Amino acid sequence: MARRRVKKRTHVGAKGAPPGSVPIAKSGERTPKSMVIRIGAGEVGPSVSQLVKDVRSMMEPGTASRLKERRSNKLRDYTTMAGPLGVSHLMLFSRSTSGNTNMRLAITPRGPTLHFRVEKYSLCKDVMKAMKHPKSGKSEYLTAPLLVMNNSTTPENSTNTPIPRQLESLTTTVFQSLFPPISPTATPLTSIKRVLLLNRETSSSKDGTYILNLRHYAITTKRTGLPKSIRRLNAADKLLSSAGQKRKRGLPNLGKLHDVADYLLDPSAGGYTSASETEVETDAEVEVLATSARKVLNRKDMQRRRDAADGEEKRSNGTVRSGVERRAVKLVELGPRMKMRLTKIEEGVCTGKVMWHEFINKSKEEIKQMDKVWDERRKVKEERRREQKANVEKKRKERGATGGEAGEDDDLDDGDLDMDDDEWDSEGLDEAGDGEDEDIEGDDEVEEA
């Protein structure tokens, strides 16, 4: 009997799939992945293009850092490929005819979409030029940053709420889903090397604005509790032991000293005095386990060491624990900076019912009429979906009656059934495919649709 053919090229999740294929992830095990896209490539300008590159480096490693856009690409092209590639978020940057820079943050495949107007931004190169000692390392981008949000929701006793509280929690949830969750018990501290700070500005007047300030920092640590002279000697020892290092300007000059004690007791004798010699405040210090090589011991030696450690801990009575060192934590800004103003929230991916708008307030009757229109659209879509399924079943029965192969029946699900019509709604998009309102007046048409 002939062996049944397994389609390896089209069925990625099959058992006989090629080794380079991406397996289909389960809904509970979905890792956040994003695509940062320029809508209308070549028309946004060099500054926005560089901002897109900086945002891609900020979103690493779970982003497409080498994505190439074309002028012919439309939004539908990216949303169609987001499902097979496992992309969960889309960050779309565009520029209107009036010169405003806009950013849309959408969750695929069913939304919602947050519309922001980027009022101010600074590129990474501008941030580094303003710093005296900039930091530009590649090891920090191997792990996702730690997201810290401040003032994301208004207090319960506050009456000045520009957007409803449920939409505030929705905005917070969308930003939290950009990065994988962190478990305090399982995530090692060494894997957290960057911080992404989102601070919401508190407005005293009832202007109805929702403004977020974005900052991107690198976490650096330094040992504390040791004299400055000892730290200089440790740094010099590491400098000499490292291969390929020929710099000697970090070595202390002890040629004019008679004894090493003169340097240890008076660090100024080595020629190292500056305004930055002061110690870090105690609020910026944390206790971590010292990084040291451990010897593999058998069971008896391990038990003997545990008993000795328990006895020493009982005799200490609250003193500093052994194997723990104090480190000072300092944040060094990497960039970019952005000041974003929330203007609109939609249900779908860059289209759908408008849940909130900054400049347009509708009455209850208008909201009911808008809900009625969207209910009718949903019913029409469901009816079209049922007709497509009926057509697929009809063709499948005809193939079975004529003796068609089983492999041909599988192609009916992909060719005849329009699955994109249900998951990716492209109504309201223009021919260029950006779907971005060029001005505030363009939002009225979307609301009334």
C-alpha positions, 0 to 999 in steps of 0.5 A, a space after each residue: 500500500 502506498 504511503 500517504 504524502 505529508 505536505 512539508 512545505 505548506 503545513 509548518 506544524 506537521 511532523 515531517 516539517 523541515 528543521 528551519 520552519 517555525 512551529 505554531 505556538 500555543 495560545 498560552 505559550 505565546 511569546 510577545 513579538 513585535 514589528 516596528 514599521 514605517 508606513 509610507 517608507 521614503 515619505 516620513 523623512 530621515 529623522 523618523 526613519 532613524 527613530 524607527 531604527 532606535 525603537 527597534 533596538 529598544 524592543 530587541 530581542 523580540 522584534 524584527 530588527 532588519 525589516 525592510 519596507 517598500 513604498 508599495 507595501 500596505 498595512 494588509 501585507 504586514 497584518 497577513 504575515 503577522 499570524 504565520 510569523 507569530 507577531 503579536 504587536 505592531 508599532 506603526 510610525 507615519 507622518 501626516 501632510 501637516 508634519 505631525 509624527 504619529 504612532 499606532 500600537 496594535 495587538 494582532 489579530 483582533 486589536 485594540 489599537 492605540 493612536 498616539 501623536 509623538 509631540 517630541 522625540 530625541 534620537 539615540 545619537 542625540 542622547 549620547 552627544 549630551 552625555 559625558 560618558 555614554 554607554 553603547 554596548 551590545 550585551 544589554 540588547 540580548 534580553 528584554 528590558 524591564 518595563 516600569 510604569 508610573 501614574 498609569 491609572 488615576 486614583 479612585 478619589 480623583 475626578 479629573 479623568 481624561 479617559 474612562 478607567 477601564 480604558 486606562 487599565 486597557 492601555 496599561 495592559 497593552 504596554 505590559 503585553 509588549 514584553 514577556 512577564 517576569 517572575 521574581 522567583 525564577 528570573 535571574 537578576 543578571 538577565 535584567 540589564 535595561 529599563 523602559 520607563 513610561 511616566 504619565 504626566 499629571 495635568 492639573 487642569 481638566 484638559 482631557 490629555 493623556 501624555 506618556 513620557 518614554 525613557 530607555 536606560 541601561 542598568 550598571 552596577 558597581 561594588 561599594 563598601 571598599 576604599 577607593 584605592 582598593 577599587 583602583 587596584 582591582 580595576 588595574 588587575 582586571 585591565 592587565 589580565 584582560 587580553 588585548 588591552 594596551 591602555 595603561 592610563 587606568 593604572 595608579 602611579 606608585 613610582 614616587 611612593 616608598 610604600 604601598 601603605 602611602 597609597 592605601 591610606 592616602 589615595 590622592 598620592 596616586 594622582 586620582 582626585 576628582 569631583 566624582 570620587 564621592 560615594 553613592 547614596 545608600 538608597 541606590 545600594 542593593 545586596 546581591 550574592 557575590 559571583 565566585 567559582 564554586 567547587 563541586 562537592 560530594 554529599 558529605 562535604 555539602 552537609 559539612 559546609 551547611 552545618 558550618 554555615 548554620 553555626 556561623 549564622 547563629 553566632 553572627 546574630 544579625 551581622 552582615 551575611 557571608 557571600 553577600 556584597 553591596 552594589 550601587 545601581 546606576 541608570 545610564 540613558 540609552 535613548 530614544 526619548 519620546 513624548 506621546 499623546 494618546 488621541 484615539 482607541 479603536 477596537 480592531 487593528 487600525 480600524 473598527 469601532 472607536 472606543 475613545 477619542 480625545 477631540 470628539 465627544 458623542 452623546 448617548 444617542 449617537 453612541 447607540 446609533 454607532 453600536 447599531 451600525 457596527 452590529 449590522 456589519 458584524 451580522 453581514 460578516 457572519 453571514 458571509 462567513 457561513 456562506 463560505 463554509 457552505 461552499 467549502 463543504 459543497 466542493 469537498 463533497 463533490 471532490 469526494 464523489 469524483 474520487 479526489 485525493 485527500 491532500 486536495 481536500 486540505 487545500 480547500 480550507 486555505 484557498 476557498 475559505 477567506 479566513 483573513 476577512 474575519 481576523 483582519 478587517 481592512 475597512 476604512 484604509 486608504 489606497 496607500 494602506 496606512 490608515 492614518 488620519 492626516 489631520 484631526 478632521 479625518 477622525 470625524 469620518 471614521 467616527 461617523 462611519 
